[in-house]
Amino acid sequence: MSSQTPRRINFKHLHYFHEVAREGSLTGAAKRLHLAPQTLSSQVRELEQSLGRTLLERAGRRLVLTADGEVVRDYAESIFALGTELGRVMAGRAEPRRIGLRLGVTDSVPKLLTARVLAPLLERHRDRIELDCVEGTVTGLLGRLAAHQVDAVLADQPIPPYLARSMRGRLLLKSGLSLVAAPQVRKALGRDFPACLDGAPLIASSAESPLNIALEAWLAERGLKPRVVARCDDSALTKVFAQRGFGIACVPTVIESDVATQFGLQCVGRVPELSDLLYLIRPSGRHVHPLLEEIAAVAAGGAP
């Protein structure tokens, strides 16, 4: 059946289709529904026409679901389960359901930045939300997003071009860069910023990270060559190394005061022309978790 713009779904037709899918035959479903098989068949065809997809096909004497039929069946089960749950809540026999949100966060995104973005959401829905945060590499988390194991990913880099058709990215936050260090390291630098960076110990991110590439270019333009003592993709480990006096760390300026409070680090200097970015990446298509738009709106400084 050819694709066409879908009309509004008739839930009675969806219910009939769901019964046919459960029974595996028109005759069995018709008996359960107290309908003539011809009437039931006609109702299911109307649903197929409204969706522009073939949902059932013959396999011998049985009806089997097509790939599209399996998708519709799964949605139908969720819809009717929600209807049953709603009835129980309204009758006072159940509590309103909690809102689950599965969020992947790349290990290179600072935890304080993640908390800053998500805190308003948690505050607003503290009695209903159930947030599941999973940390990992950007490649691993985008794979989990493609497999529908998470609802969205927070990352410090945009979607790779080869995933641009299946995923959508939104820039949530853009911050300048601050270089911070333990008090004893800051004091030992001596010279003014940025000249003090020449030969200074630096805790850098991985060589291929966008931020590292931009920082190295910025340093090279000024003839500065800091001494890289470590490379860390894990932002928390970077701050711990800096706290213990191993070198200078880079953090988004927007969380500089939080870093100073939590880790006791002092600002060496700020580079507003370099940007630390935070993206919200979600699957493409219309079925988007309702809280994702709220995260984006709050990050943009607007009302959800």
Secondary structure as the mmCIF struct_conf table of DSSP 4:
data_model
#
loop_
_struct_conf.conf_type_id
_struct_conf.id
_struct_conf.beg_label_comp_id
_struct_conf.beg_label_asym_id
_struct_conf.beg_label_seq_id
_struct_conf.end_label_comp_id
_struct_conf.end_label_asym_id
_struct_conf.end_label_seq_id
HELX_RH_AL_P HELX_RH_AL_P1 PHE A 11 GLU A 23
BEND BEND1 GLY A 24 SER A 25
HELX_RH_AL_P HELX_RH_AL_P2 LEU A 26 LEU A 33
TURN_TY1_P TURN_TY1_P1 HIS A 34 HIS A 34
HELX_RH_AL_P HELX_RH_AL_P3 PRO A 37 LEU A 51
TURN_TY1_P TURN_TY1_P2 GLY A 52 GLY A 52
BEND BEND2 ARG A 53 ARG A 53
STRN STRN1 LEU A 56 ALA A 59
TURN_TY1_P TURN_TY1_P3 GLY A 60 ARG A 61
STRN STRN2 ARG A 62 LEU A 65
HELX_RH_AL_P HELX_RH_AL_P4 ALA A 67 MET A 90
TURN_TY1_P TURN_TY1_P4 ALA A 91 GLY A 92
BEND BEND3 ARG A 93 ALA A 94
HELX_LH_PP_P HELX_LH_PP_P1 GLU A 95 ARG A 98
STRN STRN3 ILE A 99 THR A 106
TURN_TY1_P TURN_TY1_P5 ASP A 107 SER A 108
BEND BEND4 VAL A 109 VAL A 109
HELX_RH_AL_P HELX_RH_AL_P5 LYS A 111 ARG A 124
TURN_TY1_P TURN_TY1_P6 HIS A 125 ARG A 128
STRN STRN4 ILE A 129 GLY A 136
HELX_RH_AL_P HELX_RH_AL_P6 VAL A 138 ALA A 146
TURN_TY1_P TURN_TY1_P7 ALA A 147 HIS A 148
BEND BEND5 GLN A 149 ASP A 151
STRN STRN5 ALA A 152 ALA A 155
BEND BEND6 ASP A 156 GLN A 157
HELX_RH_3T_P HELX_RH_3T_P1 PRO A 161 LEU A 163
TURN_TY1_P TURN_TY1_P8 ALA A 164 SER A 166
STRN STRN6 MET A 167 ALA A 181
HELX_RH_AL_P HELX_RH_AL_P7 PRO A 183 LEU A 189
BEND BEND7 ARG A 191 ARG A 191
HELX_LH_PP_P HELX_LH_PP_P2 ASP A 192 ASP A 192
TURN_TY1_P TURN_TY1_P9 PHE A 193 PRO A 194
HELX_RH_3T_P HELX_RH_3T_P2 ALA A 195 LEU A 197
TURN_TY1_P TURN_TY1_P10 ASP A 198 GLY A 199
STRN STRN7 PRO A 201 ALA A 204
TURN_TY1_P TURN_TY1_P11 ALA A 207 GLU A 208
BEND BEND8 SER A 209 SER A 209
HELX_RH_AL_P HELX_RH_AL_P8 PRO A 210 GLU A 221
TURN_TY1_P TURN_TY1_P12 ARG A 222 GLY A 223
STRN STRN8 ARG A 227 ARG A 231
BEND BEND9 ASP A 233 ASP A 233
HELX_RH_AL_P HELX_RH_AL_P9 SER A 235 GLN A 243
TURN_TY1_P TURN_TY1_P13 ARG A 244 GLY A 245
BEND BEND10 PHE A 246 PHE A 246
STRN STRN9 ILE A 248 ILE A 248
STRN STRN10 ALA A 249 PRO A 252
HELX_RH_3T_P HELX_RH_3T_P3 THR A 253 ILE A 255
HELX_RH_AL_P HELX_RH_AL_P10 GLU A 256 PHE A 263
STRN STRN11 GLN A 266 PRO A 283
BEND BEND11 SER A 284 ARG A 286
HELX_RH_AL_P HELX_RH_AL_P11 PRO A 290 ALA A 299
TURN_TY1_P TURN_TY1_P14 ALA A 300 GLY A 301
BEND BEND12 GLY A 302 GLY A 302
#
